[in-house]
Amino acid sequence: MFLGLIGCDKTENPIPPVFGDLNWSLYPGDSNNYLALYSFEDPSSNWSTNMNTKTHILLEDYTGHKCGSCPAAAEDALLLENDSSLGVIVVSIHACDVDAFQHLDSAMGFITDFTTNAGDVYIVDMPGFPANPIGTINRKPNPLDPENDVWFATSEWPTYVNQEQNSDLLANIQLQSNYFPSTNGLFIHVESEFKSNLSGDYNLIIYLVRESVIASQFIGGTTNLIDPNYNHHSVLSDNVNGTWGTLLSSGDVSSGTKFYNDYSIELPDPNFDSTYDISNLSLIAYICERNSFEVIQVTKLELD
């Protein structure tokens, strides 16, 4: 699946942007009229003060539609997400180091390809991937792993989610979007604010997720049951700004520094695939340190 993407990035005190950096063919009308929705000359004026004081938790559930143990892991993830006190944001990533759990098989009803280029890269770039189901918790190193890799078994998720919710607030993120159904054009605006003095290479990464996709899932057990109407939840469907996203800061960054980033994408036509109806789509944006992979903040925006 291909998303047309053009982005422009700005810092708190930007060089005046060239109006038209975005794909204005996705805006149905005179692009100058978009200024009524968003000011590019003074991006800070588009945002109210971010009052969030909590570090949210990105739980990446690495799964597969032919993995019999994966539905139980998905249920565990959903329980954590539904506990609003924890601040967990779940994304299901269909990836594994062998094709077995992702393999398409029309005779058995496995006709939906859930894999993404980004998911395939993550399981290689982040060392030590074991097998599905497995997860990351803000991509923190697992203290029980001899190599301190970022992978956590399903049974470990509740313990380390509870530990992570007490982390210091290092950054905040706000998202805005404008959708134009006549062009399937989505314009995305992001404010990233660092809340502590940090050093490292910090990237902003944005996921496009489908909240619900009804498709076949191997349930496992002695009967080798396949559920043709399984609800795949919060499915990573593409990366808006690339596998490793947009570099915000390299080196030292001071508390209070803000960055503004803008993207335009053409969404798949929901007339051909109803799972891409805007009511079923969300954006998940997070900031991670590129070298350690650690996620320091994450937020989610439902597009409907």
Residue pairs with C-beta under 8 A, 6 or more apart in sequence:
1 237
1 238
1 268
3 208
3 238
3 240
3 265
3 266
3 267
3 268
4 23
4 26
4 264
4 265
4 266
5 23
5 240
5 241
5 263
5 264
5 265
6 21
6 22
6 23
6 263
6 264
7 21
7 22
7 241
7 246
7 261
7 262
7 263
7 264
8 17
8 21
8 22
8 261
8 262
9 246
9 259
9 260
9 261
9 262
10 17
10 40
10 43
10 259
10 260
10 261
10 262
11 257
11 258
11 259
11 260
12 44
12 257
12 258
12 259
12 260
14 43
14 260
16 41
17 40
17 41
19 31
19 32
19 40
20 31
21 262
22 187
22 262
22 263
22 264
23 185
23 264
23 266
24 31
24 34
24 264
25 183
25 185
26 180
26 183
26 184
26 185
26 186
26 187
26 264
26 265
26 266
27 34
27 180
27 183
27 185
27 187
27 264
28 180
28 182
28 183
28 185
34 178
34 187
37 178
37 187
38 46
38 176
38 178
38 187
38 189
38 262
39 45
39 46
40 262
43 189
43 191
43 260
44 191
44 258
44 260
46 176
46 189
46 191
47 174
47 176
47 191
50 172
50 174
50 191
50 193
52 169
52 172
53 169
54 87
54 165
54 169
55 87
55 138
55 164
55 165
55 167
55 168
55 169
55 170
55 296
55 297
56 87
56 88
56 89
56 297
56 298
56 299
57 86
57 87
57 88
57 89
57 137
57 138
57 161
57 164
57 165
57 298
58 89
58 91
58 136
58 137
58 138
58 139
58 284
58 286
58 295
58 298
59 77
59 80
59 81
59 88
59 89
59 90
59 91
59 135
59 136
59 137
59 157
59 161
60 91
60 93
60 122
60 135
60 136
60 139
61 73
61 74
61 77
61 90
61 91
61 92
61 93
61 133
61 135
62 93
62 94
62 95
62 96
62 119
62 123
62 129
62 132
62 133
62 134
62 135
62 136
63 70
63 73
63 74
63 92
63 93
63 94
63 101
63 132
63 133
64 70
64 94
64 95
64 96
64 100
64 101
64 102
64 132
65 94
65 101
65 102
65 110
65 112
65 114
65 215
65 216
65 217
65 218
65 230
65 232
66 100
66 101
66 102
66 103
66 105
66 110
66 218
67 96
67 101
67 132
67 133
67 218
68 218
68 219
68 220
68 221
69 132
69 133
69 220
70 101
70 132
70 133
70 217
71 217
71 219
71 220
71 227
71 230
72 133
72 154
73 133
73 135
73 154
74 92
74 133
74 233
76 154
76 157
76 158
77 88
77 90
77 92
77 135
77 157
77 233
78 90
78 233
80 86
80 88
80 90
80 157
80 158
80 161
81 88
81 89
81 90
81 234
85 165
86 161
86 162
86 165
87 165
88 161
89 284
89 298
89 299
89 300
90 233
90 234
91 207
91 209
91 234
91 235
91 236
91 284
92 232
92 233
92 234
92 235
92 236
93 116
93 119
93 122
93 236
94 101
94 102
94 114
94 115
94 116
94 119
94 235
94 236
95 102
95 115
95 116
95 119
95 120
95 122
95 123
96 102
96 123
96 129
96 131
96 132
97 123
97 124
97 129
97 131
101 132
102 113
102 114
102 115
103 110
104 110
104 111
104 112
104 113
108 216
108 226
109 216
109 226
109 228
110 216
111 215
111 216
112 213
112 215
112 216
114 213
114 215
114 232
114 235
116 236
116 237
116 238
116 239
117 239
117 243
118 236
118 238
118 239
118 242
118 243
119 236
121 243
122 243
123 129
125 293
126 136
126 139
126 149
126 150
126 151
126 293
127 147
127 149
128 145
128 147
128 149
128 150
128 151
129 151
130 151
133 154
134 151
134 152
134 153
134 154
135 151
135 152
135 153
135 154
135 157
136 150
136 151
136 152
137 152
137 157
137 160
137 161
137 164
138 164
138 167
138 294
138 295
138 296
138 298
139 150
139 288
139 292
139 293
139 294
139 295
140 150
140 160
140 164
140 294
141 148
141 149
141 150
142 148
142 149
142 150
142 151
142 152
142 156
142 160
144 156
145 151
150 293
152 160
168 196
169 195
169 196
169 297
170 194
170 195
170 196
170 198
170 296
170 297
171 192
171 193
171 194
171 195
171 196
171 202
171 287
171 296
171 297
172 192
172 193
172 195
172 297
172 299
173 190
173 191
173 192
173 193
173 204
173 285
173 286
173 287
173 297
173 298
173 299
174 190
174 191
174 299
175 188
175 189
175 190
175 283
175 285
175 299
175 301
176 188
176 189
176 190
176 301
177 186
177 187
177 188
177 189
177 283
177 301
177 303
178 186
178 187
179 185
179 186
179 187
179 267
179 278
179 303
180 186
180 187
181 278
183 266
184 266
184 267
184 268
184 269
184 270
185 264
185 265
185 266
185 267
186 264
186 265
186 266
186 267
186 303
187 262
187 263
187 264
188 206
188 240
188 262
188 263
188 264
188 265
188 283
189 260
189 261
189 262
190 204
190 206
190 259
190 260
190 261
190 262
190 263
190 285
191 258
191 259
191 260
192 204
192 248
192 258
192 259
192 260
192 261
192 287
193 256
193 257
193 258
193 259
194 202
194 249
194 253
194 254
194 255
194 256
194 257
194 258
195 255
195 256
196 255
197 252
197 253
197 254
197 255
198 249
198 252
198 253
198 296
199 251
199 252
199 253
200 249
200 250
200 251
200 289
200 290
200 291
200 292
201 247
201 249
201 250
201 289
201 290
201 291
202 247
202 248
202 249
202 250
202 253
202 287
202 288
202 289
202 290
202 296
203 244
203 245
203 246
203 247
203 248
203 287
203 288
203 289
203 290
204 241
204 245
204 246
204 248
204 259
204 261
204 285
204 286
204 287
205 239
205 241
205 242
205 244
205 245
205 246
205 285
205 286
205 287
205 288
206 239
206 240
206 241
206 245
206 263
206 283
206 284
206 285
207 236
207 237
207 238
207 239
207 240
207 283
207 284
207 285
208 236
208 237
208 238
208 239
208 240
208 265
208 267
208 281
208 282
208 283
209 234
209 235
209 236
209 237
209 281
209 282
209 283
209 284
210 234
210 235
210 237
210 275
210 276
210 280
210 281
211 233
211 234
211 280
211 281
211 282
211 302
212 231
212 232
212 233
212 275
212 280
213 231
213 232
213 235
213 275
214 229
214 230
214 231
214 232
215 228
215 230
215 232
216 226
216 227
216 228
216 230
217 226
217 227
217 230
217 232
218 224
218 225
218 226
219 225
219 226
219 227
219 230
234 282
237 276
239 245
240 263
240 265
240 283
241 261
241 263
244 290
245 288
246 261
247 290
248 259
248 261
248 287
249 257
249 259
267 276
267 278
267 281
268 276
269 276
270 276
270 277
270 278
274 280
278 303
278 304
279 303
279 304
280 304
281 302
281 303
281 304
282 300
282 301
282 302
282 303
283 300
283 301
283 303
284 298
284 299
284 300
285 298
285 299
285 300
285 301
286 295
286 297
286 298
286 299
287 295
287 296
287 297
287 298
288 294
288 295
288 296
289 296
